[in-house]
Amino acid sequence: MNALNTFFFSYYPYICLAVFLLGSLLRFDRDQYTWKSDSSQLLRAGQLRLGSNLFHIGILFLFFGHAVGMLTPHFVYEPFISAGAKQVLAMVSGGVFGLLGFIGVSLLLHRRLSDPRIRATSRTSDILLLWLLWVQFALGLATIPFSAEHLDGSVMLVLAEWAQRIVTFRPGTAELMADIGWVFKIHMVLGMTIFLIFPFTRLVHVWSGFASVAYLWRPYQVVRSRRLGATGER
């Protein structure tokens, strides 16, 4: 068990991050045609619209919430909010948006499995990814009762310290996780696994979503009719 704990919480994060970054770069460089979300909206739009909206609202909030919550040092927010209050805030907001995401991914999974046309055009990776996300949302919701047993924020502080040591390449990460509950560990390992398979799935379109923010500062394009001259006069 100690060996598994050391592997998953000392070495596995770096394996996943390396594959996530290098794999995404290689796929963009060598196979740009597959750099898309492969929408099946033309086959059936109704359930997709509701499920996709709920899923994206949930997962985007949770992604940025986890990033800010786990990577912000305790001393930064300590003057404004206690660790216990922050954990309650995370439980409530995470529960609400986690439930939205869970409902959304459940609708997407049901749609992809129940519609014969969509099922026929789905790749194995599409279905596997939805199942992984479904389990991950379920595990995230399952952590809430366990978090409620430690309202002093102690567990949250340990998890945040682990994440901060990982990104700053500090030792002692496995020791920190030794006494953390199993549901948190499985949730974290599955989350890292999703980053590991990210470059090989349709999730790569997330990069395009972040890149599209640049359009906010992009200058307008000047488009002239063919009937106009170079100066815009007839």
N, C-alpha and C positions, 0 to 999 in steps of 0.2 A: 504493500500500500504506500509506503514511503517513497518507493521508486516511482510509482505512478504519479504521486503528488508532485514529486520533483520534476518529472518530465512535463506534465500538463501545465504547471504553473511557473516553471523556470525556463524551459526550452520551447515548448509548443507555441507560446505567443509569438516568439521571434520567427519560427518556421511559418506560421500563418501570415504574419506581416510581410515577410520576404516574398512568399508566393503571391500574396495579394497585390503588392506593388509591382514586382517584376513581371508576374503573369499578366496583369492588366496592360502594362507597357508593351509586352511582346504581342499580345492579342491585337492591340491597336495598331502596332507596326506591321503585323503580318496578315491580319484577317479583319480588316475594317468593315467588310461587307456584313459581318455578323454582329457588328457593334450597334445593336438595336434591341428594343424591348419585345419584338415579335408579337405585337398586339393581335388578338383574335376578335377585335371589335366588330369586324364585318360579318362574322358568323353569328354573333348574338351580343347585343349591346346592353340590354337592360340590366341584367344582374352584374355585368362587368362594371358598369358605371358606379353602382352603389358599392360593390365590394372593393373596387379599386380605390375609390375615394376614402372609404373607411380605413383600408389598409395603409394607404400612403399617409393619411393624417396621423394614424397611430404610430407607424414605424419612424416617421421623420421626427416626431416629438420625442419618442423614446431614444432614438439615436443621439440627438443633440442633448437631451436630458442626461443620458448616461455619460456622454463625453464631458459635459460641463461638471456634472456632479462628482464624477470619479477623478477627473484630472485637475480640479481646483483644490489647491492645498487648504487644509483646515484653517490655518491662520488668516486666510483671506476673508472668509465669511464669518469667522468666529465673533467679531465685534457686532455683527448684525443679526445672526441667528445661531442658536445652539445646535450641536450635532443631533440631539434628539428631535428638535423641531424640524430640522432639515430632513431627517429620516421620515417623519410623519408626512411632510410635504411630498417627498418622493413616493411614499406609499400611496397617497391619495391621487396625485397626478398620474403616477405610473399605472395605478389601477384603472383609472378612467380611460386613458389613452391606450393602455394595454388591452382593455376590453374592446375598444373600438377596432384596434388592429386585429384582434382575434376573430371578431365577427367578420371583418372584411376578408381576411385570409380564408376563413371557413367558407364564405360565399364563393370566393375564387376557386377554391379547391373543389367544392361541390359542382360548380359550373363546368370545370375542366373534366371531371370524372363522369358526370351524368349526361352531358351532351355528346352524342356519338360523333358528330362532325368535329367538334373541338377536341375530343379525345383522339380522334384519328390524326389530327394535325399536330398534336402535342408530342414533344420529345420527352424521353425518359427523364432528362435533366429538369425539364419544366415541372413535372409532377413531383419528382424528388425534392426539388427546391421548395415547393409549396408545402409539402409534408414537413420538411425541416423547419420552415418558418412557423407552421402551425404548432409544432411541438415547442418551439422556442417561446412563442407567445404564451402557451399554456404553462410552461415552466416559470416564466416571468410572473404570471399571475399567482402561481403556487408559492412564490417566495414571499408574498405579502403576509400570510399568517405567520411564517417563520420570523419575518422582520418585526411583527407585532410583539414577539416575545423579547425583543431587545430594543425597547423604545428609548434607551439611553444613547442610541446611535453608535454603539460599540462595533457592531458588525459592519455598518456603513463605513466607519473610519478605517477598519482593517481592509476592506475591499478597495477603498480609495487609495490607501497607502500602497497596496499591491500594484494597482494600475500605475501610480506615479513612479514606483520603482522600476516597473517594466519600461516605461517610456524614457526614463533617465538612466537606464542600464545599471541600476544599483543592485547589489546582491541581497539575499535573504528573502526572496519572493516566495519560495516554497514553504519556508518556515511560517510565514504569515498566514498561509492558507491551511495549515495543518489542522486547525480546530474549527474551521468553517463548516457549516452544515452541508450535507450532500446535495440538497436541492440547489443551493447557490453554486456549488462546484459544477454540477451538470449543466446548469444554465450558462455558466461562463465558458465551459469547454465547447458547448454547442455553438455559442456565439462566435468563438474563435474559429470553429470549423466552418461557419458560414463565410467568414473572411477568407478562409483557405480555398473554398470552392468558388468564390466570387468570380475570378477571371474566366472560369469555364462555363459560366451560366449567363442567362439573360440579365443578371444583375449589373453587368458592366455598363448598361445604359445610365446607371446612376451618375457615372463620371460626366456624361453628356449634360445631365441636369445641372450639375455644379458649374460646368463650363458655360452653360447658357446664361449665367448671371452676367457674363461679360457683355451681353447684348444691351444691357442697361446703359453702358457707357460708349457703345459703338456709334460712330457718326451716321447720320442719315445717308441713304443712297439716293442719288439723283437719277431719276428715271424719266426719259423723254419719249414722247410718241414718235413713231417713224415719220409721221406727217409733219413734224417740226424740224426746223433746221438746227444747226449746231448752237445757235444763239437762243433757241426756243421760239423763234418767230416763224410764221407761216411763209 
